[in-house]
């Protein structure tokens, strides 16, 4: 496969080639996504909420046209979205 970019992987030991916008760790130093336990975070479906300091924050596609996340909370207008289904609400 070829990465489309803006992915977050704890360990990127196989696959690729990875894009310059992908964020990943190694088997010796896995990347901690800093996410909450699965729960109802503002929506009707369970999601993992991003925690402060998560490498997924502002790691999404800068030209994304998404206006809301899975929980129907707003995504930034004209800004960089977070990686994942839920935008960090601060």
N, CA, C and O atoms as a GROMACS GRO file, in nm:
protein
  360
    1UNK      N    1   0.083  -0.119   0.000
    1UNK     CA    2   0.000   0.000   0.000
    1UNK      C    3   0.087   0.124   0.000
    1UNK      O    4   0.207   0.118   0.027
    2UNK      N    5   0.026   0.236  -0.030
    2UNK     CA    6   0.093   0.365  -0.022
    2UNK      C    7   0.009   0.453   0.070
    2UNK      O    8  -0.112   0.466   0.050
    3UNK      N    9   0.073   0.512   0.167
    3UNK     CA   10   0.002   0.597   0.262
    3UNK      C   11  -0.052   0.722   0.195
    3UNK      O   12   0.014   0.783   0.111
    4UNK      N   13  -0.174   0.758   0.232
    4UNK     CA   14  -0.232   0.884   0.187
    4UNK      C   15  -0.196   0.999   0.280
    4UNK      O   16  -0.234   1.113   0.257
    5UNK      N   17  -0.122   0.966   0.386
    5UNK     CA   18  -0.077   1.069   0.480
    5UNK      C   19  -0.172   1.090   0.596
    5UNK      O   20  -0.286   1.044   0.594
    6UNK      N   21  -0.123   1.160   0.696
    6UNK     CA   22  -0.200   1.200   0.813
    6UNK      C   23  -0.252   1.081   0.894
    6UNK      O   24  -0.366   1.080   0.939
    7UNK      N   25  -0.165   0.980   0.911
    7UNK     CA   26  -0.196   0.862   0.991
    7UNK      C   27  -0.117   0.867   1.121
    7UNK      O   28  -0.011   0.929   1.129
    8UNK      N   29  -0.170   0.800   1.223
    8UNK     CA   30  -0.103   0.788   1.352
    8UNK      C   31  -0.090   0.640   1.384
    8UNK      O   32  -0.190   0.570   1.398
    9UNK      N   33   0.034   0.593   1.395
    9UNK     CA   34   0.060   0.452   1.423
    9UNK      C   35   0.152   0.442   1.543
    9UNK      O   36   0.253   0.512   1.551
   10UNK      N   37   0.118   0.354   1.636
   10UNK     CA   38   0.206   0.334   1.751
   10UNK      C   39   0.342   0.284   1.710
   10UNK      O   40   0.445   0.332   1.758
   11UNK      N   41   0.342   0.184   1.619
   11UNK     CA   42   0.465   0.126   1.568
   11UNK      C   43   0.448   0.105   1.418
   11UNK      O   44   0.354   0.038   1.375
   12UNK      N   45   0.537   0.160   1.341
   12UNK     CA   46   0.534   0.140   1.196
   12UNK      C   47   0.648   0.045   1.160
   12UNK      O   48   0.755   0.087   1.116
   13UNK      N   49   0.622  -0.084   1.180
   13UNK     CA   50   0.728  -0.182   1.157
   13UNK      C   51   0.717  -0.247   1.019
   13UNK      O   52   0.815  -0.303   0.970
   14UNK      N   53   0.601  -0.240   0.958
   14UNK     CA   54   0.581  -0.298   0.825
   14UNK      C   55   0.501  -0.201   0.740
   14UNK      O   56   0.445  -0.103   0.790
   15UNK      N   57   0.496  -0.229   0.612
   15UNK     CA   58   0.415  -0.147   0.523
   15UNK      C   59   0.489  -0.027   0.471
   15UNK      O   60   0.612  -0.018   0.476
   16UNK      N   61   0.410   0.065   0.420
   16UNK     CA   62   0.469   0.186   0.368
   16UNK      C   63   0.473   0.182   0.217
   16UNK      O   64   0.420   0.087   0.159
   17UNK      N   65   0.530   0.276   0.152
   17UNK     CA   66   0.607   0.383   0.216
   17UNK      C   67   0.516   0.480   0.292
   17UNK      O   68   0.403   0.508   0.251
   18UNK      N   69   0.570   0.530   0.401
   18UNK     CA   70   0.495   0.624   0.484
   18UNK      C   71   0.512   0.766   0.431
   18UNK      O   72   0.616   0.800   0.374
   19UNK      N   73   0.409   0.848   0.449
   19UNK     CA   74   0.415   0.986   0.405
   19UNK      C   75   0.482   1.075   0.508
   19UNK      O   76   0.493   1.039   0.625
   20UNK      N   77   0.527   1.190   0.464
   20UNK     CA   78   0.594   1.283   0.555
   20UNK      C   79   0.499   1.337   0.662
   20UNK      O   80   0.544   1.386   0.765
   21UNK      N   81   0.367   1.329   0.638
   21UNK     CA   82   0.271   1.378   0.736
   21UNK      C   83   0.226   1.270   0.834
   21UNK      O   84   0.154   1.299   0.930
   22UNK      N   85   0.270   1.144   0.813
   22UNK     CA   86   0.236   1.036   0.905
   22UNK      C   87   0.316   1.051   1.033
   22UNK      O   88   0.430   1.095   1.031
   23UNK      N   89   0.254   1.014   1.146
   23UNK     CA   90   0.321   1.020   1.275
   23UNK      C   91   0.326   0.878   1.331
   23UNK      O   92   0.222   0.812   1.342
   24UNK      N   93   0.445   0.830   1.366
   24UNK     CA   94   0.457   0.693   1.413
   24UNK      C   95   0.580   0.675   1.500
   24UNK      O   96   0.673   0.756   1.499
   25UNK      N   97   0.577   0.567   1.576
   25UNK     CA   98   0.690   0.530   1.660
   25UNK      C   99   0.758   0.407   1.604
   25UNK      O  100   0.731   0.364   1.492
   26UNK      N  101   0.847   0.351   1.684
   26UNK     CA  102   0.920   0.230   1.646
   26UNK      C  103   0.897   0.124   1.753
   26UNK      O  104   0.840   0.154   1.858
   27UNK      N  105   0.940   0.002   1.727
   27UNK     CA  106   0.922  -0.104   1.827
   27UNK      C  107   0.999  -0.070   1.955
   27UNK      O  108   0.956  -0.108   2.064
   28UNK      N  109   1.110  -0.001   1.944
   28UNK     CA  110   1.187   0.040   2.061
   28UNK      C  111   1.131   0.162   2.132
   28UNK      O  112   1.158   0.183   2.250
   29UNK      N  113   1.053   0.241   2.060
   29UNK     CA  114   0.995   0.363   2.116
   29UNK      C  115   0.857   0.387   2.054
   29UNK      O  116   0.842   0.475   1.968
   30UNK      N  117   0.757   0.309   2.097
   30UNK     CA  118   0.623   0.324   2.038
   30UNK      C  119   0.565   0.462   2.067
   30UNK      O  120   0.591   0.521   2.172
   31UNK      N  121   0.486   0.511   1.974
   31UNK     CA  122   0.420   0.640   1.990
   31UNK      C  123   0.292   0.622   2.070
   31UNK      O  124   0.205   0.544   2.032
   32UNK      N  125   0.280   0.692   2.180
   32UNK     CA  126   0.161   0.688   2.264
   32UNK      C  127   0.059   0.785   2.206
   32UNK      O  128   0.088   0.904   2.198
   33UNK      N  129  -0.060   0.738   2.165
   33UNK     CA  130  -0.157   0.828   2.104
   33UNK      C  131  -0.222   0.924   2.203
   33UNK      O  132  -0.286   1.021   2.162
   34UNK      N  133  -0.208   0.898   2.333
   34UNK     CA  134  -0.270   0.981   2.438
   34UNK      C  135  -0.418   1.001   2.411
   34UNK      O  136  -0.464   1.111   2.381
   35UNK      N  137  -0.492   0.890   2.423
   35UNK     CA  138  -0.637   0.892   2.405
   35UNK      C  139  -0.705   0.837   2.529
   35UNK      O  140  -0.645   0.761   2.605
   36UNK      N  141  -0.830   0.876   2.550
   36UNK     CA  142  -0.907   0.830   2.665
   36UNK      C  143  -0.957   0.688   2.640
   36UNK      O  144  -0.944   0.634   2.530
   37UNK      N  145  -1.014   0.629   2.744
   37UNK     CA  146  -1.080   0.501   2.726
   37UNK      C  147  -1.203   0.521   2.639
   37UNK      O  148  -1.254   0.633   2.627
   38UNK      N  149  -1.249   0.415   2.578
   38UNK     CA  150  -1.366   0.421   2.491
   38UNK      C  151  -1.488   0.463   2.573
   38UNK      O  152  -1.517   0.405   2.677
   39UNK      N  153  -1.559   0.565   2.524
   39UNK     CA  154  -1.676   0.614   2.598
   39UNK      C  155  -1.760   0.706   2.513
   39UNK      O  156  -1.724   0.740   2.400
   40UNK      N  157  -1.874   0.745   2.568
   40UNK     CA  158  -1.963   0.839   2.499
   40UNK      C  159  -1.911   0.980   2.524
   40UNK      O  160  -1.926   1.034   2.633
   41UNK      N  161  -1.850   1.038   2.423
   41UNK     CA  162  -1.792   1.171   2.431
   41UNK      C  163  -1.871   1.267   2.344
   41UNK      O  164  -1.832   1.295   2.230
   42UNK      N  165  -1.979   1.317   2.395
   42UNK     CA  166  -2.065   1.414   2.328
   42UNK      C  167  -2.154   1.354   2.220
   42UNK      O  168  -2.242   1.424   2.169
   43UNK      N  169  -2.136   1.231   2.182
   43UNK     CA  170  -2.211   1.174   2.070
   43UNK      C  171  -2.291   1.052   2.109
   43UNK      O  172  -2.302   1.017   2.226
   44UNK      N  173  -2.347   0.988   2.007
   44UNK     CA  174  -2.429   0.868   2.028
   44UNK      C  175  -2.348   0.740   2.017
   44UNK      O  176  -2.395   0.633   2.056
   45UNK      N  177  -2.226   0.749   1.965
   45UNK     CA  178  -2.140   0.633   1.951
   45UNK      C  179  -2.017   0.652   2.036
   45UNK      O  180  -1.975   0.764   2.062
   46UNK      N  181  -1.959   0.542   2.080
   46UNK     CA  182  -1.840   0.549   2.164
   46UNK      C  183  -1.718   0.587   2.080
   46UNK      O  184  -1.701   0.542   1.967
   47UNK      N  185  -1.636   0.670   2.138
   47UNK     CA  186  -1.514   0.717   2.071
   47UNK      C  187  -1.401   0.725   2.175
   47UNK      O  188  -1.425   0.718   2.295
   48UNK      N  189  -1.280   0.740   2.126
   48UNK     CA  190  -1.165   0.768   2.211
   48UNK      C  191  -1.137   0.917   2.200
   48UNK      O  192  -1.098   0.965   2.094
   49UNK      N  193  -1.157   0.991   2.309
   49UNK     CA  194  -1.131   1.135   2.311
   49UNK      C  195  -0.980   1.158   2.317
   49UNK      O  196  -0.909   1.085   2.386
   50UNK      N  197  -0.932   1.258   2.245
   50UNK     CA  198  -0.790   1.294   2.250
   50UNK      C  199  -0.759   1.363   2.383
   50UNK      O  200  -0.836   1.445   2.431
   51UNK      N  201  -0.646   1.327   2.440
   51UNK     CA  202  -0.601   1.391   2.562
   51UNK      C  203  -0.500   1.501   2.528
   51UNK      O  204  -0.438   1.498   2.423
   52UNK      N  205  -0.486   1.597   2.616
   52UNK     CA  206  -0.390   1.705   2.596
   52UNK      C  207  -0.252   1.647   2.568
   52UNK      O  208  -0.205   1.558   2.640
   53UNK      N  209  -0.187   1.696   2.465
   53UNK     CA  210  -0.054   1.650   2.429
   53UNK      C  211  -0.053   1.536   2.328
   53UNK      O  212   0.055   1.490   2.289
   54UNK      N  213  -0.170   1.490   2.286
   54UNK     CA  214  -0.177   1.380   2.190
   54UNK      C  215  -0.110   1.420   2.058
   54UNK      O  216  -0.130   1.531   2.010
   55UNK      N  217  -0.031   1.329   1.999
   55UNK     CA  218   0.030   1.359   1.870
   55UNK      C  219  -0.072   1.366   1.756
   55UNK      O  220  -0.039   1.405   1.644
   56UNK      N  221  -0.197   1.328   1.784
   56UNK     CA  222  -0.302   1.336   1.684
   56UNK      C  223  -0.359   1.478   1.671
   56UNK      O  224  -0.424   1.510   1.572
   57UNK      N  225  -0.334   1.562   1.770
   57UNK     CA  226  -0.387   1.699   1.768
   57UNK      C  227  -0.322   1.776   1.654
   57UNK      O  228  -0.199   1.782   1.643
   58UNK      N  229  -0.405   1.835   1.571
   58UNK     CA  230  -0.362   1.914   1.454
   58UNK      C  231  -0.276   1.833   1.356
   58UNK      O  232  -0.196   1.890   1.283
   59UNK      N  233  -0.293   1.702   1.355
   59UNK     CA  234  -0.216   1.616   1.265
   59UNK      C  235  -0.291   1.574   1.141
   59UNK      O  236  -0.238   1.499   1.059
   60UNK      N  237  -0.415   1.621   1.127
   60UNK     CA  238  -0.497   1.583   1.012
   60UNK      C  239  -0.463   1.662   0.887
   60UNK      O  240  -0.371   1.744   0.885
   61UNK      N  241  -0.538   1.634   0.785
   61UNK     CA  242  -0.517   1.698   0.654
   61UNK      C  243  -0.549   1.847   0.661
   61UNK      O  244  -0.662   1.883   0.696
   62UNK      N  245  -0.454   1.935   0.630
   62UNK     CA  246  -0.479   2.079   0.639
   62UNK      C  247  -0.578   2.131   0.536
   62UNK      O  248  -0.627   2.244   0.550
   63UNK      N  249  -0.610   2.054   0.437
   63UNK     CA  250  -0.709   2.098   0.338
   63UNK      C  251  -0.838   2.017   0.351
   63UNK      O  252  -0.915   2.006   0.255
   64UNK      N  253  -0.862   1.960   0.469
   64UNK     CA  254  -0.982   1.882   0.493
   64UNK      C  255  -1.106   1.970   0.480
   64UNK      O  256  -1.104   2.087   0.519
   65UNK      N  257  -1.211   1.915   0.425
   65UNK     CA  258  -1.337   1.988   0.413
   65UNK      C  259  -1.438   1.942   0.517
   65UNK      O  260  -1.555   1.979   0.511
   66UNK      N  261  -1.392   1.861   0.613
   66UNK     CA  262  -1.481   1.815   0.719
   66UNK      C  263  -1.522   1.933   0.807
   66UNK      O  264  -1.437   2.013   0.847
   67UNK      N  265  -1.650   1.944   0.837
   67UNK     CA  266  -1.698   2.053   0.921
   67UNK      C  267  -1.735   2.007   1.061
   67UNK      O  268  -1.746   2.088   1.153
   68UNK      N  269  -1.755   1.875   1.078
   68UNK     CA  270  -1.785   1.823   1.211
   68UNK      C  271  -1.726   1.683   1.226
   68UNK      O  272  -1.695   1.615   1.128
   69UNK      N  273  -1.711   1.642   1.352
   69UNK     CA  274  -1.653   1.510   1.377
   69UNK      C  275  -1.763   1.406   1.398
   69UNK      O  276  -1.881   1.435   1.378
   70UNK      N  277  -1.724   1.286   1.438
   70UNK     CA  278  -1.819   1.176   1.455
   70UNK      C  279  -1.925   1.208   1.560
   70UNK      O  280  -2.038   1.161   1.550
   71UNK      N  281  -1.890   1.288   1.660
   71UNK     CA  282  -1.984   1.326   1.765
   71UNK      C  283  -2.064   1.451   1.727
   71UNK      O  284  -2.139   1.505   1.808
   72UNK      N  285  -2.048   1.494   1.602
   72UNK     CA  286  -2.116   1.613   1.548
   72UNK      C  287  -2.073   1.743   1.616
   72UNK      O  288  -2.148   1.840   1.622
   73UNK      N  289  -1.950   1.741   1.667
   73UNK     CA  290  -1.891   1.862   1.722
   73UNK      C  291  -1.813   1.929   1.610
   73UNK      O  292  -1.768   1.861   1.518
   74UNK      N  293  -1.797   2.062   1.614
   74UNK     CA  294  -1.734   2.131   1.502
   74UNK      C  295  -1.586   2.100   1.485
   74UNK      O  296  -1.512   2.085   1.582
   75UNK      N  297  -1.544   2.091   1.359
   75UNK     CA  298  -1.402   2.086   1.324
   75UNK      C  299  -1.362   2.230   1.294
   75UNK      O  300  -1.449   2.310   1.259
   76UNK      N  301  -1.236   2.267   1.307
   76UNK     CA  302  -1.197   2.406   1.284
   76UNK      C  303  -1.220   2.449   1.139
   76UNK      O  304  -1.192   2.374   1.045
   77UNK      N  305  -1.272   2.567   1.123
   77UNK     CA  306  -1.294   2.622   0.990
   77UNK      C  307  -1.167   2.690   0.943
   77UNK      O  308  -1.122   2.788   1.004
   78UNK      N  309  -1.108   2.639   0.836
   78UNK     CA  310  -0.984   2.697   0.785
   78UNK      C  311  -0.861   2.659   0.864
   78UNK      O  312  -0.753   2.711   0.839
   79UNK      N  313  -0.877   2.568   0.961
   79UNK     CA  314  -0.763   2.525   1.041
   79UNK      C  315  -0.731   2.380   1.016
   79UNK      O  316  -0.793   2.315   0.932
   80UNK      N  317  -0.635   2.328   1.088
   80UNK     CA  318  -0.594   2.190   1.072
   80UNK      C  319  -0.678   2.103   1.166
   80UNK      O  320  -0.688   2.131   1.286
   81UNK      N  321  -0.737   1.999   1.112
   81UNK     CA  322  -0.817   1.908   1.193
   81UNK      C  323  -0.726   1.809   1.264
   81UNK      O  324  -0.609   1.792   1.228
   82UNK      N  325  -0.782   1.742   1.365
   82UNK     CA  326  -0.708   1.639   1.438
   82UNK      C  327  -0.719   1.507   1.361
   82UNK      O  328  -0.813   1.487   1.284
   83UNK      N  329  -0.624   1.419   1.383
   83UNK     CA  330  -0.630   1.283   1.329
   83UNK      C  331  -0.735   1.209   1.410
   83UNK      O  332  -0.736   1.218   1.533
   84UNK      N  333  -0.822   1.136   1.343
   84UNK     CA  334  -0.921   1.054   1.412
   84UNK      C  335  -1.062   1.104   1.394
   84UNK      O  336  -1.087   1.201   1.323
   85UNK      N  337  -1.152   1.034   1.458
   85UNK     CA  338  -1.294   1.062   1.438
   85UNK      C  339  -1.346   1.174   1.526
   85UNK      O  340  -1.455   1.226   1.502
   86UNK      N  341  -1.271   1.212   1.630
   86UNK     CA  342  -1.318   1.312   1.725
   86UNK      C  343  -1.218   1.425   1.737
   86UNK      O  344  -1.099   1.401   1.760
   87UNK      N  345  -1.264   1.547   1.721
   87UNK     CA  346  -1.182   1.667   1.736
   87UNK      C  347  -1.171   1.702   1.884
   87UNK      O  348  -1.270   1.697   1.956
   88UNK      N  349  -1.049   1.736   1.929
   88UNK     CA  350  -1.032   1.779   2.068
   88UNK      C  351  -1.110   1.908   2.090
   88UNK      O  352  -1.091   2.006   2.017
   89UNK      N  353  -1.196   1.908   2.189
   89UNK     CA  354  -1.275   2.027   2.221
   89UNK      C  355  -1.212   2.091   2.345
   89UNK      O  356  -1.213   2.033   2.454
   90UNK      N  357  -1.156   2.211   2.327
   90UNK     CA  358  -1.090   2.277   2.441
   90UNK      C  359  -1.171   2.391   2.490
   90UNK      O  360  -1.130   2.459   2.585
   0.00000   0.00000   0.00000
